[in-house]
Amino acid sequence: MWRDLRDRLLRPLIRGPLTARHPAVAPSLPAAARGLPVVDSARCDASGACVMACPTRAITVTEQAWRLDLGRCVFCAACADACPQGAIALTGRVELAVRERTAAVVSTPITGGGS
């Protein structure tokens, strides 16, 4: 019993904290980690291939804008693979918390490549 109590009290002091000092320190992610998809608006042709490839229907595309619902996106990269222009890339951003549901929809105006 004493040994168990000693281990529970001393081990955290010797080992140090196990958690990061978030948000002051960015999370340490492996190189293969996927994050938020972003679109290069100059390369997007608004073909909608990314919309059809998205398994969760998180993406909508009009001739004016590319929209991503962060609440639905699972960062699978299917949209990036399906884009014929290579306009979509996954970033390392994984912090997606918002205070209101409407803030979870990211909209990027499409400026070029229209067919």
C-alpha positions in Angstrom: 0.0 0.0 0.0 2.8 2.5 0.9 4.7 1.7 -2.2 1.6 2.3 -4.4 0.9 5.6 -2.6 4.5 6.6 -3.0 4.5 5.8 -6.7 1.3 7.8 -7.3 2.7 10.9 -5.5 6.3 10.8 -6.8 6.0 9.6 -10.3 4.3 12.8 -11.6 6.9 14.9 -10.0 9.8 13.0 -11.6 8.2 12.5 -15.0 6.8 16.0 -15.4 3.6 17.0 -17.1 2.2 14.8 -19.9 0.1 17.4 -21.6 1.1 20.3 -23.8 0.7 24.0 -22.9 -2.1 24.5 -25.4 -2.8 27.0 -27.0 0.6 28.7 -26.2 2.4 25.6 -27.7 1.2 24.2 -31.0 0.4 20.4 -31.0 3.2 18.1 -32.1 1.8 16.0 -35.0 3.4 13.3 -37.1 4.4 14.2 -40.6 1.6 12.1 -42.1 -1.2 13.8 -40.1 -3.9 15.3 -42.2 -5.6 18.6 -41.4 -7.9 21.1 -42.9 -8.3 21.1 -46.7 -7.8 24.4 -48.5 -8.4 25.3 -52.1 -6.2 27.4 -54.4 -8.9 29.7 -55.8 -6.9 30.6 -58.9 -6.6 26.9 -59.9 -10.2 25.8 -59.1 -12.4 25.2 -62.2 -15.6 24.6 -60.2 -16.1 21.2 -61.9 -17.5 19.7 -58.7 -15.3 16.6 -58.8 -14.4 17.2 -55.1 -18.1 17.4 -54.2 -18.8 14.0 -55.7 -15.7 12.4 -54.1 -16.5 13.7 -50.6 -17.9 10.8 -48.5 -19.5 13.1 -45.9 -20.9 15.8 -48.3 -18.8 18.5 -46.5 -18.0 20.4 -49.8 -20.3 22.5 -51.9 -19.1 24.3 -55.0 -20.8 27.1 -57.0 -19.3 29.2 -59.8 -18.5 31.9 -57.1 -17.3 30.0 -54.1 -15.9 26.7 -52.7 -17.4 25.9 -49.3 -16.2 23.4 -46.7 -18.3 22.4 -43.6 -15.7 21.6 -40.9 -18.2 19.8 -38.8 -18.6 17.2 -41.6 -15.1 16.9 -42.9 -13.1 13.8 -41.8 -9.8 14.9 -43.6 -9.8 11.8 -45.8 -8.1 13.6 -48.7 -10.6 12.2 -51.2 -11.3 15.8 -52.5 -7.7 16.5 -53.1 -7.3 13.2 -55.0 -10.3 13.9 -57.1 -9.6 17.5 -58.1 -8.5 17.5 -61.8 -6.7 20.8 -61.4 -4.8 19.9 -58.1 -6.4 22.9 -56.5 -7.0 21.2 -53.1 -4.3 20.5 -50.5 -4.5 19.3 -46.9 -2.8 21.5 -44.4 -1.4 20.7 -41.0 -4.2 22.7 -39.2 -6.2 20.5 -36.9 -7.6 23.0 -34.4 -11.1 23.5 -35.7 -13.1 24.5 -32.6 -15.6 27.4 -33.1 -18.1 29.0 -30.8 -21.0 29.1 -33.3 -22.0 26.5 -35.9 -22.0 29.0 -38.7 -18.3 29.7 -38.1 -17.6 26.1 -39.0 -18.3 26.7 -42.7 -15.3 28.0 -44.6 -16.0 29.8 -47.9 -13.3 30.6 -50.5 -14.2 32.7 -53.5 -13.2 31.1 -56.8 -11.2 33.5 -59.0 -10.0 31.5 -62.0 -10.0 28.4 -64.1 -13.7 28.5 -65.0 -14.6 26.1 -67.9 
